[in-house]
Amino acid sequence: MERIYTIPLRNVKKVPRTIRAPRAIREVQNFLKKHMKTEDVKIDASVNEKIWERGIQKIPSKIKIKAIQDGDGVVKVTLAE
């Protein structure tokens, strides 16, 4: 199964600015666990770099990703073009 999602990260901006980027990574994981109905989520380095590209404080307000679930239930996440 392959899906493209736009994940809103604007609620992450309500947390203290020194923990925003790590919190955004966890939000992406939680979003995919909920929507893809699995516990095993592997995030690609490109998604991590996109969230961290402007530092820990200035995360993007949303991110567009492609999630691919294989037969074992593992979800692999990459940036959507």
Secondary structure as GFF3:
##gff-version 3
##sequence-region A 1 81
A	DSSP	beta_strand	2	8	.	.	.	ID=ss1
A	DSSP	three_ten_helix	10	14	.	.	.	ID=ss2
A	DSSP	three_ten_helix	17	19	.	.	.	ID=ss3
A	DSSP	alpha_helix	20	36	.	.	.	ID=ss4
A	DSSP	beta_strand	41	43	.	.	.	ID=ss5
A	DSSP	alpha_helix	45	52	.	.	.	ID=ss6
A	DSSP	beta_strand	62	69	.	.	.	ID=ss7
A	DSSP	beta_strand	75	79	.	.	.	ID=ss8
###
